[in-house]
Amino acid sequence: MEKGLIKRKVTRHRRVMRVRKKLRGSLAEPRLCVIKSNNHIYAQVIDDDNGNTLAAASTLSKNKVKKSKESAKAVGLTLAKLAKEKNINKVVFDRGRFKFHGLIAQLAEGAREGGLQF
């Protein structure tokens, strides 16, 4: 592998772990994990104690809509609805390696509008 690629992967992993070491999801208060790719945005509600995904939503499930601020907010609303069906009201927000800005902030706003607290 190329040296620059390895360094970039290590740097990304360190950034993720820097954020995640302060967060822990449980069944009472699961972790809302956000992942952003070039084309789509994904969100999951995860119970770290048992290693289970309790709810998940993405732009893939919204008729192949590309990522935008409106679609990120819709993913947040969808995820909040799915979590509410499973009696999940409070979550810990895990932004991963991404800044809380733009699409990540819109997803969080949609989740809050849907009734999730974090």
Secondary structure in CASP SS format (residue, H / E / C, confidence):
PFRMAT SS
TARGET T0000
AUTHOR 0000-0000-0000
METHOD secondary structure of the structure
MODEL  1
M C 1.00
E C 1.00
K H 1.00
G H 1.00
L H 1.00
I H 1.00
K H 1.00
R H 1.00
K H 1.00
V H 1.00
T H 1.00
R H 1.00
H H 1.00
R H 1.00
R H 1.00
V H 1.00
M H 1.00
R H 1.00
V H 1.00
R H 1.00
K C 1.00
K C 1.00
L C 1.00
R C 1.00
G C 1.00
S C 1.00
L C 1.00
A C 1.00
E C 1.00
P C 1.00
R E 1.00
L E 1.00
C E 1.00
V E 1.00
I E 1.00
K E 1.00
S C 1.00
N C 1.00
N C 1.00
H C 1.00
I E 1.00
Y E 1.00
A E 1.00
Q E 1.00
V E 1.00
I E 1.00
D E 1.00
D C 1.00
D C 1.00
N C 1.00
G C 1.00
N E 1.00
T E 1.00
L E 1.00
A E 1.00
A E 1.00
A E 1.00
S E 1.00
T H 1.00
L H 1.00
S H 1.00
K C 1.00
N C 1.00
K C 1.00
V C 1.00
K C 1.00
K C 1.00
S C 1.00
K H 1.00
E H 1.00
S H 1.00
A H 1.00
K H 1.00
A H 1.00
V H 1.00
G H 1.00
L H 1.00
T H 1.00
L H 1.00
A H 1.00
K H 1.00
L H 1.00
A H 1.00
K H 1.00
E H 1.00
K C 1.00
N C 1.00
I C 1.00
N C 1.00
K E 1.00
V C 1.00
V E 1.00
F E 1.00
D E 1.00
R C 1.00
G C 1.00
R C 1.00
F C 1.00
K C 1.00
F C 1.00
H C 1.00
G C 1.00
L H 1.00
I H 1.00
A H 1.00
Q H 1.00
L H 1.00
A H 1.00
E H 1.00
G H 1.00
A H 1.00
R H 1.00
E H 1.00
G C 1.00
G C 1.00
L C 1.00
Q E 1.00
F C 1.00
END
